[in-house]
Amino acid sequence: MPLKIFAQNDSCHLRISLLTVSPGEELYSTFGHSALRVADSVSHNDIVYNYGTFNFDEPGFYMKFIRGKLTFYLSTDDYDSFINENQQEQRATTEQVLNLTCTEKYNMILLLQANMMGDNRKYKYDFTFDNCTTRLRDLIEKSADADVHFGNILKTKKTFRDLIYEYLDKNDKQWSKLGIDILLGRPTDAIMQPREVMFLPDYLMNTLDNTTIDSRKIVSEKHELYKANLKPVTINYFTHPLFIFSCLFILIILLSFSKSTFIKRMLIGFDGFLFFIIGLLGILLLFMWFGTDHRMCKDNFNLLWAWPTNVIAAFYIHSKNKPGTKYFMIYAVFNLVLFACWFFLPQHLNPALMPVIAILIFRSILYISRENSRR
């Protein structure tokens, strides 16, 4: 049964607490969830306020999601329903009762009620700077009678990417990690300030354990409402993108020296397809940089190898066109330099990309050498 507590000594008959939900299996739930519980010991209302609601049926949902313009909502749910849903999904839930004055509780209720009115419910979601967790952090600050002193739980310097990795590695989501590393640019590698770590539910929860309002500790109680029985994650290295791309690299090298006419024609098609896809990826990265509101997609160093011009170059990789030969020579040399600078770039590039770039370099050099030998 869900744990329900209505303490008699709660000031103003209100008990407000932060609920932190552990990560789920789906990608959108990988980083967990935060919500606010408001329990009234007089009316016996027990309501959960949730800033993480979105509508799949919203017109243009996917395009808005891609462009960083997706609307999220503040919604309410009955506490029992909220807990039961987490139990069904095997997601642990922790409660921290907030040590607020009567005035602070009423301030928070008024802010929540105002945010539930009309278009106030809506906000433009931003994964790192404006989400269901940061909204609760800001709500606590706005409701407080005095300055809120958030604790610093970082023992070493961390970047946004470091914290994202903690969750993706824990669930062995290596392909999701690769996709995120490709799409997110240099801002993701910025050193985080203590306040910024609270974009993740677990980090908000742990920060509040070390937070005070003036000199008063903000958390008065902490307990686990539901403990999930999760199976340990099995890591399969054979499905890791680094392993798969490395095998592909070795296979392409072996096939490249085959005398078979069929294999040679197959590789011609492979080259065109590969360079075309890389070119499309480069166009996507430019779009995410300049055509969307995603701040973390700016200044993306993956464009150093994913040249948008490869979309056109794909049709010339096996032509005898001299400018085409020069293009692939420049491309190969540029990527060789990129390899030399790989670990010194201001943006972390995923190691699984190295075999892919090696294939691009190898096929470019092989094409150039064969063209030169024909002359």
Secondary structure, 3 states (H helix, E strand, C coil): CCCCCCCCCCHHHEEEEEEEECCCCCHHHCCCEEEEEEEECCCCCEEEEEEEECCCCCCCHHHHHHHCCCEEEEEEEEHHHHHHHHHHCCCCEEEEEECCCHHHHHHHHHHHHHHCCHHHHEEECECCCECCCHHHHHHHHHHCCCCEECCCCCCCCCEHHHHHHHHHHHCCCHHHHHHHHHHCCHHHHCECCHHHHHHCHHHHHHHHCCCEECCEECEEEEEEEECCCCCCCCCCHHHCHHHHHHHHHHHHHHHHCCCCHHHHHHHHHHHHHHHHHHHHHHHHHHHHHHCCCCHHHCCCHHHHCCCCCHHHHCCCCCCCCHHHHHHHHHHHHHHHHHHHHHHHCCCCCCCCHHHHHHHHHHHHHHHHHHHHHHC
